[in-house]
Amino acid sequence: MWHSFGVRDIPELRENTIVRVEVGKQGRIVIPAHIRQELGIEEGTRVGVRVNDGVIELITPETAKRQLREMFKHAPENLSEELLAERRAEAAADAAEELAALSERARRL
């Protein structure tokens, strides 16, 4: 849907509304004021840009954080502690194998 500005107060239309903007010099695009206000984008705000199936998407830091939290919501709270515990268990198993091999050699002597 191509609209200009009449649907911003209707949530179900606002989400799928495309607002026409013009690409200016050096590829610059002006984000309409009502969109900037809604997303909390001010001068100097950094946003992410990605291309997804031929669509250019702008993503605010807050949205990126929210999406990352959602992606990793089932991950353990402290991944580094879990990794250290796994490494310690592997090291203990390796040490046990080495000790068993040394004990076997010593018994043969």
C-alpha positions as CSV (number, residue, x, y, z in Angstrom):
1,M,0.0,0.0,0.0
2,W,1.3,3.5,-0.9
3,H,0.0,6.2,1.4
4,S,1.2,9.5,2.4
5,F,0.2,10.5,5.9
6,G,-3.5,9.8,6.6
7,V,-3.3,6.4,8.3
8,R,-0.8,6.9,11.1
9,D,-3.4,6.8,13.8
10,I,-4.8,3.4,12.7
11,P,-2.5,0.7,14.2
12,E,-3.4,-2.1,11.8
13,L,-2.8,0.2,8.7
14,R,0.2,1.9,10.2
15,E,2.2,-1.3,10.4
16,N,1.8,-2.1,6.7
17,T,1.8,1.4,5.3
18,I,4.5,2.5,2.9
19,V,5.3,6.2,2.8
20,R,6.9,7.5,-0.3
21,V,10.2,9.2,0.1
22,E,12.7,10.5,-2.4
23,V,16.3,9.5,-2.6
24,G,18.4,12.6,-2.6
25,K,22.0,13.4,-3.3
26,Q,24.5,10.8,-2.1
27,G,21.6,8.3,-1.6
28,R,20.1,10.2,1.3
29,I,16.5,9.5,2.4
30,V,14.6,11.6,4.8
31,I,12.5,9.6,7.3
32,P,9.2,11.4,7.8
33,A,8.9,13.2,11.1
34,H,5.9,11.1,12.4
35,I,7.9,7.9,11.9
36,R,11.0,9.4,13.6
37,Q,8.9,10.5,16.5
38,E,7.2,7.1,16.8
39,L,10.5,5.3,16.9
40,G,12.4,7.8,19.0
41,I,14.8,8.6,16.2
42,E,16.5,12.0,16.7
43,E,19.4,13.6,14.9
44,G,22.5,11.6,15.6
45,T,20.6,8.4,16.5
46,R,22.4,5.4,14.9
47,V,20.2,2.8,13.2
48,G,21.0,-0.5,11.6
49,V,20.5,-1.1,7.9
50,R,20.0,-4.5,6.4
51,V,18.7,-5.9,3.1
52,N,16.1,-8.6,3.5
53,D,14.8,-10.2,0.3
54,G,15.2,-7.0,-1.7
55,V,13.8,-4.8,1.0
56,I,15.9,-2.2,2.8
57,E,15.1,-2.3,6.6
58,L,16.1,0.3,9.2
59,I,16.3,-1.0,12.7
60,T,16.6,1.0,15.9
61,P,19.1,-0.2,18.6
62,E,16.1,-0.9,21.0
63,T,14.4,-3.1,18.4
64,A,17.7,-4.9,17.6
65,K,18.2,-5.6,21.4
66,R,14.6,-6.8,21.7
67,Q,15.0,-9.1,18.8
68,L,18.3,-10.5,20.1
69,R,16.7,-11.1,23.5
70,E,13.9,-12.9,21.9
71,M,16.3,-15.1,19.8
72,F,18.3,-16.1,22.9
73,K,15.5,-16.3,25.5
74,H,16.0,-20.0,25.9
75,A,19.8,-19.8,26.2
76,P,21.3,-20.3,29.7
77,E,21.7,-17.1,31.7
78,N,25.5,-17.3,31.8
79,L,26.9,-18.9,28.7
80,S,30.5,-18.4,29.8
81,E,30.0,-20.3,33.1
82,E,28.3,-23.1,31.1
83,L,31.2,-23.2,28.7
84,L,33.8,-23.3,31.5
85,A,31.9,-26.1,33.2
86,E,32.0,-28.1,30.0
87,R,35.7,-27.5,29.5
88,R,36.4,-28.4,33.1
89,A,34.5,-31.7,32.7
90,E,36.4,-32.5,29.5
91,A,39.7,-31.7,31.2
92,A,38.8,-33.9,34.1
93,A,37.8,-36.8,31.7
94,D,41.1,-36.4,29.8
95,A,43.1,-36.4,33.1
96,A,41.2,-39.5,34.3
97,E,42.1,-41.3,31.0
98,E,45.7,-40.2,31.3
99,L,45.9,-41.4,34.9
100,A,44.3,-44.8,34.0
101,A,46.9,-45.2,31.1
102,L,49.8,-44.3,33.5
103,S,48.4,-46.7,36.1
104,E,48.2,-49.5,33.5
105,R,51.9,-48.9,32.5
106,A,53.0,-48.8,36.1
107,R,51.2,-52.1,36.8
108,R,53.0,-53.8,33.9
109,L,56.4,-52.8,35.2
